[in-house]
Amino acid sequence: MHPLREHVQNITRRHFFARGSHAVGWAALASLLGREAVTPTVAQAAESHEGAALGPHFAPKAKHVIYLHMVGGPPQMDLYDYKPVMNEWYDKDLPDSVRMGQRLTTMTSGQARFPIAPSMFKFARHGESGMWVSELLPQTAKMVDQMCFIRSMHTEAINHEPAITYMQTGNQVTGRPCLGSWASYGLGSLNENLPTFVVLVAKPTNTEQVQAISARLWSSGYLPGAHAGVSFRTSGDPILYINNPPGVPSEIRRRTLDGLSSLNRLAHERLGDPETETRIQQYELAFRMQSSVPQVTDLASESEHTFKMYGEAAKTPGTFANTVLLARRLVEQGVRFVQIYHNNWDTHGNVAGRLPDQCRDVDQASWGLLNDLRQRGLLDQTLIIWGGEFGRTIYSQGGLSKKNYGRDHHPRCFTMWMAGGGSRGGTIHGETDDFSYNIVKDPVHIRDFHATVLHLLGFDHERFSYKYQGLDQRLTGVEPARIVPDLLA
């Protein structure tokens, strides 16, 4: 035998014994109980293809996730972390006893002073929980008793790229699978005609300082490529080349794909590369999506009542309201995980001009999403996540006045919220000091947050792993992580 072919054959054999240790047991179980008696995820895993789902460790509370990521880092003290004492500190320097030598970005480390900038926005308590909410979010304020607030999130990352990568993948270094890919890997698809994991990038009304968003954030990393996010465009065709070119009917496209599949099968049999199997599956999914995607992205069937719920902006392709309405439609059709990015939250300056625009983009649309899901009986099984990659500083970056200021990055504390999907509505978890600079009660690290989300999806984060480079890789990594029980219903 040729040495290369012998080498490939040996790798394939080792791959079988390493990855298929339970295959005989699955086969025996399936033969005893009948295929219909085995859960779909186990049956898929028994087929031993690279895109198969593992299945949860226990019954999940959430079957779907809609993750609303505010790119840039929303200022917690202007939205959810009310600090009235700061009004007495206007233009006074941040005390060294509060800062405690913590790292600053290069954008403010050279400032001669760190003057306190109290929030210029009014706050009020809402709901039975008494959650403080800024006047910028009047619709969100109506649903606080359905929401679970975490005011003590923290991270080590202080700059955007490592921080957003950390929040999405559990590691500051790129190349790891994101949360959506882990959900796809673990739970699999509920609709074979649509992707398991969809990504949407919303266009903010204000575009003063948008951050770069790259496909690395929804990569499957070392997981099989079938679990990567599929990015839908927000204008024009939702996916490039979703329609056949003129003169190419579906029958011709089908014959072309059959030919490609045969060639790929030959390559797979010869080399055993799992990415070839992924390519075969992706071609087939792409063919099925030619009919399913245009249907699910066409909002013409939505009622005027629905558009009023999300706001008039929902009729404009690419807006945040439009993307969250589309997210509801995708979840309704069985998509497991929808990731939405909304840009321009990096408020280094002009908070007075930018933050109201940002909040108008997301406020009513978020309220509409929760109510729409609840009316359709989907909220209990759909986990909604809202938040950024870090928080902002209580001191002003640049000039300070009573009417305007800027805020730098701050990783030591920030606020996120969840709703539905087994989270505990009406909960306010964690507390920060009077300066919203340090956590004084119930800190929640990104690893803890990921462990809690995986728990809601039915997974023990310590057992939910993928062998890569000789290691059992996990979303939560090797450092301590814990489930936060107060966040669970």
VOGU-3710 file (C-alpha; in Angstrom, 3 decimals, decimal comma):
1> mhplrehvqn> 0,000/0,000/0,000  1,144/3,531/-0,746  2,560/5,081/2,506  0,231/8,093/2,331  -2,881/5,950/1,913  -1,763/3,683/4,764  -1,224/6,746/6,955  -4,711/8,100/6,163  -6,276/4,698/6,823  -4,595/4,484/10,227
11> itrrhffarg> -5,779/7,978/11,129  -9,321/7,049/10,163  -9,176/3,896/12,301  -7,856/5,804/15,304  -10,477/8,477/14,684  -13,194/5,795/14,829  -12,019/4,313/18,119  -11,454/7,730/19,696  -14,731/9,290/18,613  -17,002/6,264/18,248
21> shavgwaala> -16,555/4,624/21,634  -20,314/4,593/22,242  -21,418/3,809/18,695  -21,974/0,094/19,392  -24,092/0,949/22,416  -26,171/3,410/20,406  -26,683/0,848/17,682  -27,779/-1,770/20,217  -30,154/0,670/21,902  -31,646/1,670/18,568
31> sllgreavtp> -32,201/-1,969/17,592  -33,867/-2,802/20,927  -36,118/0,241/21,174  -36,699/1,004/17,516  -35,427/4,164/15,847  -38,505/6,186/16,723  -37,973/5,480/20,422  -34,510/7,062/20,427  -34,380/10,833/20,774  -33,540/12,603/17,495
41> tvaqaaeshe> -30,256/13,944/18,827  -29,026/10,491/19,870  -30,171/8,999/16,579  -28,273/11,698/14,718  -25,143/11,092/16,772  -25,350/7,356/16,065  -25,031/8,143/12,371  -21,452/9,266/13,146  -21,261/12,168/10,719  -19,367/15,294/11,664
51> gaalgphfap> -22,432/17,525/11,828  -24,401/15,299/14,195  -25,704/16,699/17,482  -24,649/15,290/20,834  -27,933/15,814/22,620  -28,347/17,527/26,013  -27,238/16,061/29,331  -30,636/16,818/30,875  -33,931/18,359/29,778  -33,243/21,897/28,525
61> kakhviylhm> -35,268/24,890/29,649  -34,406/26,765/26,441  -34,685/25,280/22,962  -33,688/28,494/21,176  -31,494/31,530/21,856  -31,728/35,067/20,469  -28,555/36,879/21,482  -28,661/40,673/21,078  -25,078/41,925/21,265  -24,579/45,682/21,639
71> vggppqmdly> -21,186/46,161/19,963  -18,981/48,694/21,715  -20,111/48,406/25,333  -23,261/50,217/26,599  -22,725/52,606/29,538  -24,349/50,803/32,458  -24,663/53,901/34,652  -26,688/55,668/31,933  -29,091/52,748/31,405  -29,526/50,298/34,288
81> dykpvmnewy> -27,027/50,919/37,112  -28,461/54,020/38,796  -25,922/56,011/40,828  -27,591/59,149/42,261  -24,711/59,811/44,690  -22,574/60,738/41,694  -24,516/63,993/41,320  -22,574/65,231/44,361  -19,310/64,234/42,680  -19,725/66,148/39,437
91> dkdlpdsvrm> -16,309/67,136/38,018  -14,462/65,773/41,053  -11,616/63,334/40,436  -12,163/59,596/40,671  -10,583/58,627/44,032  -7,475/56,443/43,921  -9,162/54,260/46,535  -11,848/53,427/43,966  -9,610/53,008/40,960  -7,048/50,948/42,915
101> gqrlttmtsg> -4,490/51,125/40,135  -6,683/49,265/37,666  -5,625/49,217/34,045  -6,854/52,017/31,757  -6,975/52,148/27,988  -4,480/54,311/26,113  -7,370/56,609/25,242  -7,615/57,978/28,797  -4,458/56,805/30,586  -2,743/60,057/29,579
111> qarfpiapsm> -5,470/62,331/30,954  -4,348/64,725/33,684  -7,669/64,211/35,494  -10,469/61,631/35,690  -13,509/63,859/36,380  -16,730/62,173/37,506  -19,568/62,449/34,964  -22,928/61,698/36,626  -25,580/60,417/34,245  -27,518/63,261/32,643
121> fkfarhgesg> -30,561/61,007/32,249  -33,398/60,536/34,705  -34,152/57,170/36,296  -37,265/55,651/37,840  -38,200/52,350/39,485  -40,410/49,959/37,540  -42,338/46,765/38,085  -42,704/44,712/41,233  -38,945/44,163/41,178  -38,331/47,908/41,525
131> mwvsellpqt> -35,635/47,857/38,860  -34,127/51,256/38,100  -34,301/52,026/34,373  -33,204/55,108/32,457  -35,701/57,406/30,751  -34,004/56,391/27,479  -35,687/52,968/27,676  -39,397/53,580/28,363  -40,606/50,411/26,608  -37,987/48,192/28,202
141> akmvdqmcfi> -39,075/49,582/31,576  -42,535/48,036/31,047  -41,186/44,492/30,993  -38,615/44,440/33,810  -40,565/41,770/35,679  -40,006/39,428/32,735  -36,272/40,186/32,707  -33,325/38,940/34,711  -30,721/41,689/35,253  -27,066/40,962/35,988
151> rsmhteainh> -25,442/44,166/37,221  -22,174/42,505/38,217  -20,787/41,136/34,963  -17,009/41,465/34,621  -14,173/40,531/32,284  -10,398/40,911/32,009  -10,508/42,263/28,439  -10,349/46,039/28,071  -10,208/46,475/24,266  -12,932/45,621/21,771
161> epaitymqtg> -11,507/42,767/19,716  -10,387/40,556/22,625  -13,421/41,576/24,702  -16,078/40,722/22,129  -14,178/37,541/21,226  -14,138/36,617/24,925  -17,844/37,264/25,288  -18,714/35,254/22,194  -16,229/32,358/22,447  -15,054/32,177/26,067
171> nqvtgrpclg> -11,487/33,126/25,145  -9,746/36,365/24,202  -7,791/34,576/21,467  -9,628/34,114/18,168  -10,168/30,719/16,572  -12,460/29,160/19,178  -16,093/28,166/18,577  -18,652/30,757/19,610  -21,673/30,154/21,830  -23,947/29,699/18,821
181> swasyglgsl> -21,664/27,010/17,384  -21,618/25,165/20,718  -25,429/25,281/20,776  -25,543/23,906/17,239  -23,032/21,183/18,097  -24,946/20,171/21,194  -28,581/20,461/20,138  -28,588/20,141/16,352  -31,271/21,383/13,998  -35,051/21,469/14,283
191> nenlptfvvl> -35,480/22,308/10,601  -33,282/20,641/7,998  -34,174/23,357/5,471  -32,691/26,208/7,508  -29,333/26,745/9,210  -29,102/25,818/12,875  -27,234/29,045/13,674  -28,017/32,369/11,909  -26,201/35,710/12,241  -27,691/39,144/11,503
201> vakptnteqv> -25,842/42,478/11,629  -28,223/45,386/12,229  -27,522/48,893/10,937  -27,636/51,541/13,682  -29,394/54,847/13,002  -26,343/56,713/14,274  -23,024/55,714/12,696  -20,555/58,031/14,436  -18,189/55,271/15,527  -19,025/51,752/14,373
211> qaisarlwss> -16,728/48,883/15,316  -15,391/46,250/12,948  -17,380/42,987/13,099  -15,757/39,979/11,469  -16,919/36,450/10,682  -14,401/35,173/13,237  -17,052/35,909/15,846  -19,438/33,293/14,462  -16,828/30,770/13,397  -17,143/27,125/14,445
221> gylpgahagv> -13,439/27,154/15,372  -12,244/23,598/15,940  -15,805/22,225/15,810  -16,952/20,782/12,467  -17,665/23,514/9,925  -21,352/22,581/9,804  -21,773/24,405/13,149  -20,548/27,811/11,956  -23,039/30,655/11,848  -24,678/31,472/8,521
231> sfrtsgdpil> -24,711/35,234/7,998  -27,898/36,644/6,470  -27,599/39,972/4,671  -29,978/42,718/5,748  -30,633/44,097/2,270  -31,001/42,501/-1,140  -30,908/38,714/-1,244  -30,537/37,432/2,335  -27,733/35,134/1,142  -25,582/35,733/-1,907
241> yinnppgvps> -26,451/33,487/-4,852  -29,546/32,142/-3,078  -31,325/32,384/-6,422  -30,293/30,501/-9,542  -28,791/32,642/-12,310  -30,949/33,293/-15,404  -31,284/30,229/-17,600  -30,422/27,744/-14,829  -33,554/25,911/-13,639  -33,655/23,962/-10,360
251> eirrrtldgl> -33,347/20,672/-12,246  -29,963/21,690/-13,642  -28,822/22,928/-10,217  -29,888/19,598/-8,688  -27,911/17,597/-11,272  -24,875/19,806/-10,740  -24,989/19,264/-6,970  -25,412/15,517/-7,419  -22,261/15,482/-9,534  -20,335/17,533/-6,985
261> sslnrlaher> -21,577/15,275/-4,206  -20,299/12,193/-6,032  -16,872/13,771/-6,490  -16,763/14,840/-2,844  -17,787/11,340/-1,715  -14,885/9,881/-3,673  -12,529/12,371/-2,062  -13,923/11,589/1,379  -13,492/7,839/0,891  -9,916/8,364/-0,250
271> lgdpetetri> -8,741/10,934/2,310  -11,246/10,767/5,170  -11,181/14,538/5,679  -14,206/15,524/7,828  -14,330/18,926/6,121  -15,269/17,153/2,886  -18,333/15,714/4,618  -19,114/19,203/5,907  -18,894/20,570/2,355  -21,332/17,917/1,101
281> qqyelafrmq> -23,834/18,825/3,820  -23,450/22,551/3,162  -24,138/22,138/-0,565  -27,307/20,194/0,244  -28,429/22,727/2,854  -27,782/25,553/0,389  -30,042/23,850/-2,163  -32,853/23,452/0,357  -32,425/27,051/1,509  -33,191/28,315/-1,990
291> ssvpqvtdla> -36,845/27,788/-1,173  -36,893/28,081/2,630  -34,830/31,274/3,150  -36,773/33,624/0,819  -39,970/32,426/2,473  -38,845/32,990/6,052  -37,245/36,385/5,317  -40,299/37,776/3,508  -42,147/39,899/6,081  -45,120/40,621/3,801
301> sesehtfkmy> -47,291/38,178/5,740  -46,784/40,035/9,039  -49,775/41,986/10,318  -49,893/45,707/10,983  -50,401/44,833/14,659  -47,017/43,074/14,666  -45,258/45,981/12,978  -46,746/48,389/15,520  -45,440/46,177/18,301  -41,861/46,304/16,979
311> geaaktpgtf> -42,103/49,862/15,672  -42,293/51,328/12,176  -38,553/50,758/11,729  -39,317/47,029/11,489  -40,474/47,647/7,902  -37,035/48,953/6,925  -34,555/46,192/6,018  -31,431/46,129/8,130  -32,727/48,066/11,140  -32,513/46,500/14,584
321> antvllarrl> -36,309/46,254/14,708  -36,324/44,489/11,340  -33,672/41,981/12,413  -35,356/41,045/15,705  -38,654/40,510/13,904  -36,783/38,268/11,489  -35,204/36,497/14,486  -38,672/35,676/15,794  -39,623/34,225/12,396  -36,431/32,145/12,306
331> veqgvrfvqi> -37,004/30,775/15,800  -40,607/30,036/14,891  -39,305/27,926/11,982  -36,916/25,947/14,182  -33,601/27,847/14,018  -31,756/27,120/17,254  -29,581/30,190/17,684  -29,904/33,705/16,239  -27,100/36,180/16,893  -27,807/39,868/16,252
341> yhnnwdthgn> -25,100/42,525/16,394  -26,065/46,181/16,842  -23,154/48,587/16,433  -22,070/52,070/17,611  -22,264/51,682/21,419  -18,636/52,782/21,814  -19,484/56,138/23,407  -16,052/57,715/23,963  -17,701/61,070/23,332  -21,033/62,753/22,643
351> vagrlpdqcr> -23,112/60,541/24,922  -25,885/63,133/24,730  -26,075/62,843/20,940  -25,458/59,143/20,406  -26,942/57,227/23,309  -30,560/58,369/22,724  -30,283/57,186/19,097  -28,926/53,813/20,194  -31,699/53,347/22,729  -34,430/54,329/20,268
361> dvdqaswgll> -33,096/51,650/17,929  -33,393/48,844/20,475  -36,000/49,887/23,052  -39,380/49,261/21,438  -38,027/46,464/19,252  -36,814/44,532/22,319  -40,169/45,070/24,012  -41,929/43,911/20,843  -39,770/40,782/20,626  -40,563/39,674/24,170
371> ndlrqrglld> -44,270/40,320/23,777  -44,441/38,700/20,354  -42,716/35,545/21,606  -44,956/35,437/24,657  -48,145/35,801/22,598  -47,004/32,948/20,353  -46,119/30,681/23,269  -42,401/30,782/22,432  -40,961/32,892/25,247  -40,686/30,048/27,772
381> qtliiwggef> -38,518/28,067/25,359  -36,545/30,987/23,882  -33,724/32,580/25,862  -33,117/36,238/24,985  -29,747/37,745/25,925  -28,936/41,479/25,790  -25,556/43,059/26,510  -22,162/44,231/25,289  -18,559/43,117/25,734  -17,787/45,401/28,707
391> grtiysqggl> -19,053/48,563/30,438  -18,012/52,228/30,556  -16,213/54,457/33,043  -17,943/56,813/35,465  -15,262/59,395/34,700  -15,409/61,396/31,502  -13,148/60,881/28,528  -12,301/64,263/27,066  -14,345/67,339/27,871  -17,035/67,320/30,548
401> skknygrdhh> -20,115/69,507/30,865  -23,534/69,170/32,446  -24,962/68,527/28,981  -22,420/66,127/27,488  -19,491/63,843/28,200  -17,750/60,695/26,979  -16,966/57,394/28,667  -14,028/55,019/28,186  -14,026/51,203/28,267  -14,482/49,585/31,683
411> prcftmwmag> -14,273/45,797/32,150  -14,648/45,662/35,937  -18,450/45,835/35,969  -21,289/46,067/33,483  -24,944/45,116/33,101  -26,585/42,443/30,962  -30,093/41,016/30,973  -31,834/37,812/29,988  -35,493/36,944/29,495  -37,464/33,769/28,833
421> ggsrggtihg> -35,922/30,353/28,273  -35,860/29,347/31,933  -34,303/32,563/33,275  -35,821/34,082/36,426  -37,877/37,153/35,536  -37,946/40,084/37,940  -34,462/39,279/39,262  -31,747/41,856/39,966  -28,458/40,089/40,583  -25,255/41,716/41,741
431> etddfsyniv> -24,336/45,166/42,991  -21,638/47,726/42,255  -20,189/50,538/44,346  -21,469/54,134/44,223  -19,163/54,829/41,259  -20,268/51,793/39,210  -16,557/51,006/39,127  -16,164/47,899/41,301  -18,446/45,001/42,195  -19,419/44,791/45,863
441> kdpvhirdfh> -21,837/41,845/45,712  -22,326/38,656/43,661  -19,800/39,002/40,814  -20,556/37,112/37,585  -17,656/36,372/35,265  -18,117/35,632/31,570  -17,323/31,973/32,331  -20,110/31,895/34,930  -22,496/33,456/32,439  -21,618/30,882/29,782
451> atvlhllgfd> -21,979/28,021/32,275  -25,441/29,313/33,193  -26,548/29,668/29,569  -25,322/26,143/28,780  -27,260/24,881/31,802  -30,443/26,438/30,417  -29,710/24,645/27,125  -29,436/21,323/28,976  -25,656/20,983/29,299  -23,229/20,483/32,160
461> herfsykyqg> -20,472/22,874/31,098  -17,787/20,659/32,636  -18,875/17,641/30,579  -19,778/19,487/27,381  -16,527/19,263/25,451  -14,883/18,500/22,125  -11,550/16,726/21,788  -9,078/18,861/19,854  -5,291/18,694/19,824  -5,402/16,044/22,524
471> ldqrltgvep> -7,478/18,147/24,926  -11,137/18,115/25,934  -11,946/21,684/24,883  -14,815/23,527/26,587  -16,596/26,844/26,114  -15,886/27,677/29,762  -12,219/26,647/29,506  -10,184/25,214/32,379  -10,487/28,028/34,923  -13,232/27,822/37,573
481> arivpdlla> -16,752/28,541/36,330  -20,070/28,157/38,119  -23,755/28,167/37,329  -25,510/31,156/38,934  -28,658/29,605/40,486  -30,264/32,995/41,230  -30,617/33,546/37,490  -32,644/30,357/36,963  -36,430/30,128/37,207
//
